[in-house]
Amino acid sequence: MTPLLWVILLILLGVGFVVFELFIPSGGVLSFFAAVCVIVAIYVGYYYFGPVGGTIVLAIEAVLVPLTIMAAIRVWPHTPIGRRVLNMPPGELGSAGVEADSAHALRSLVGKWGRAKSPLLPSGAVTIEGRVYDAISRGTPIEAGQPIEVVQAEGNHIIVRPSRLDAPPEGQRVTSTDDILAQSVESLGIEPLDDPLG
């Protein structure tokens, strides 16, 4: 292989490693390989093509690598890893359809009454009108079964606080659930077990 092909291959590898570093979390390993490829390409350019050829390779890399990083950064938030790291819901990135509808549905829950399905320390699950949602407690931990009120919808979850009401306000329907695990022991008619250590 000719030195020119080596330079081109090393530049492409360096740029590829830079892009992969943004999309595949490697803890800097891919960045290290990208830096090695870029430096070796410059070295090969100076070694085989002299000062003029090496400077041309350096100038190409000085333009190509930052442009590639800028392009990858623009695309990165639209990837699953980018959305997860930035904690952005898919609907906020401009995609239409179901994602926008689900964000609108979560916003419509603000002010609704429900119950904590699991402990919220600060995150967990709540049941509102028979449906289960991911939620985050605002301020204090919330025990399972405790009444809650939705105060805000943010991203793909809702923010709740303990409710002063033990039952839903008038006008809000409560759908009974068939989930046996969501029902209390008393409502199932099960007698409590004796303490085995007592």
N, C-alpha and C positions, 0 to 999 in steps of 0.2 A: 504494500500500500504506500502511496506517495505521501510526502509530508503535508501537502495541501489537503489531502483527504483526512489525514490524522487531525489536522487543525479543525476542519469542518466537523468531523465526528466528535471531537472533544467539546467544541462550542455547543453543539446540539445536545450532547449528554449533560453538560453543565446547566443549560437552560432547562432541560427536562427534569433534572434533579431539583432545581429551584421550584418548578411548578409542582412536582410531586410532594415537596416538603409542605406546601400549603394544603394539599388535599389528603395526605397520608401522614398522620402524626407519627414522627419517628424520633422525637427527642433530639433533633439536630444532626442525626446521622446522615440524612440525605443532603443537608446543607454542607456538611463536611465534604461529601463526595462532589457536590457542585463546585465548591471552592477549589478542590484539587483539580477537577477537569478544566476549570477556567484558567488556573495558574499554569497548568501543563500546556494548554493551548497557546498561551502567551510565550512560554519558554520555547516551544517548538517553532513558533513564528519567528522569534528572534534568532534561534539557533540555525534554522535552515534558510530563512529569507533575509537575514540581516536586520539592521535597525529600521529600515523602511517597512519591510514586511511585518516585523514584530509590532511596530507602532500601528499599522493598519489593523492587525488582529486585536490589539488592545483597544483601538477606537471602536471596532465593531462590537466587542464585548461590552465596552462602556455604554453603548447605546442599546444593544439588544437585551442585556440582562435586566436593566431597570424597566424597559418597556414590557418585557415579559412578566416581571413581578407586578407591575401596575395592572396589566390585563388580567392576571390570575387573581389579584385582589378584588377586581370588579366582579369576577365570576364567583369567587369563593363564598360570599354570603348566600348565594342561591343554591349551594350544595347542602346535602343533609348534615355534614360535619360543620359547615359554616353556620347553619341555622341553630344547631345545638350549642355551639360554642358561644354564639352571640345571643342565645336565648330569644330568638325572634320567631314568631309564628310564621308559617308559610304564607298566610294571607297578607302580611305586611309587606312582602317583597313584590307585590304587584301581580301575583298569579290570581286568576279568577276562578269562579265555580264554587266547588264544595268547600274549599278552604276559607273563602270569604264568607260563605254562608255560616260556617261553624263559628267564626269570630263574631259575626253578628248575633248568632244564637247565644253565645256566652255573654255578650253585652246586654241582651234582653233579660238576663237573670238578675241584674242588679236590683236590689230591693226585695228579692224573693226570700222566703223562709224555707228552711230544710233542716236536716239532721246530719250530724257527723257520722259517717259510716265506719271510719277508723279514727284513731287518735290523730290529731293534727299537731305535729311537733317540729316545725310549723306547717309541714305539708302533709297531705293525706287525701282521703276521699270523702265526699259528702253526697247525700241523696237529696235531690230537689225534684219534686213532682214525679217521683218514681224513677228518676234517672240518676246515674252516678256520674260525678264530675271530679276532676282533679282540683284541689283547692289548697290555698295557703292561708294560715291563720294570721290575722293582723294583731300583733301584740302578744296575747296570752295563748298558752297551749289549750287545746279543746279536746275533751274526752269523747270517746265513741258514744253515740247516742244523744249527745248534748245538742239542743237546738241551736241553729246558726242562722245568720242573715248575710246575704251577699252584699258587699259594699263596693266592689270594683271588679271589672273583668280586665285582665292584662295578659296579652299573649294567648297561650293555649290553656290557661288556668284562670280560676276565679279567686278573689280574695274575700275572706269571710271573717266575721267576728261573732262572738257568742250572742245569742238573741235573748231578749228579756221575756219573750213569749214562749209558753210551753206548747202552744198549738198554733197552726198557721193562721194568719189573719183572714178575715172574711173575704171571700172572693178568690182566694188562691186554692186551687184544687190540690189534693194530695192523693196520688195514685198508690194504692196498696201494692206491695211487692210480693211476689211469690217466693222470693229468696228466703229460705228457712234460716240461713245464717244471719240475716239482717234482723230477725225478730228476737224479742227478748225471751229469756227462759220462762218468765212468768206467763207470757202470752201463749206459750206452747204447752203449758200445763206440766212441765217437768219439775220434779221436786229437786231441790239442791242436794248435792252429794255430801255425805259426812266427811269431815276433815280426816284424811288418813293418818295424819301425824298427831291428831288430838287424842 
